[in-house]
Amino acid sequence: MGKKIATLITDLFEDVEFTEPAKALQEAGHEVVTIETKAGRQITGKKGGKVRIDLGIDEANPEDFDALLIPGGFSPDQLRADDRFGQFAKTFVQEGKPVFAICHGPQLLIDTDLLKGVDITGYRSIRNDLKNAGANYKDEEVVVSRNIVTSRTPDDLPAFNRESLKLLSSSGA
């Protein structure tokens, strides 16, 4: 049975870091739900891609979802300015639900205060932020640790999607 994936996303996301994982997840029979400040809003990626928001953060309940996707670009850093998004992500990490974060996506996970001892990767420019949050930064195409799948750049998408789908199929829910 398909699982329901929450996606925290806003303007200036890295287009392929949303479209490629979303496509892979949907092709595997999962539902991808976009979440931002307000439902119905249309956001624009760095390369001009348009995405309609399904749910506002206040309507989104982490309990309704099986996993979390956080695309990169400037989106994660903008979302961090609003504590509701960090709190939403924190629930997934606390409950051990699968979390998929690519490029700058792990920036949002820093705000969960739950990265201590987690093996993680992400875009090179955030490596010290991740280390300062207590994570073990690895410069690898994909890292899976404590149900968190992370990758560095769009070049890593094939490995990111593969490991995300593998984790989803092995997780209970």
Secondary structure, DSSP 4 states (H G I P E B T S, - for coil): ---EEEEE--TTB-HHHHHHHHHHHHHTT-EEEEEESSTT-EEE-TTS-EEE--EETTT--GGG-SEEEE--BTHHHHHHTSHHHHHHHHHHHHHT--EEEETTTHHHHHTTT--TT-EE---GGGHHHHHHTT-EE--SS-EEETTEEEESSGGGHHHHHHHHHHHHHHS--
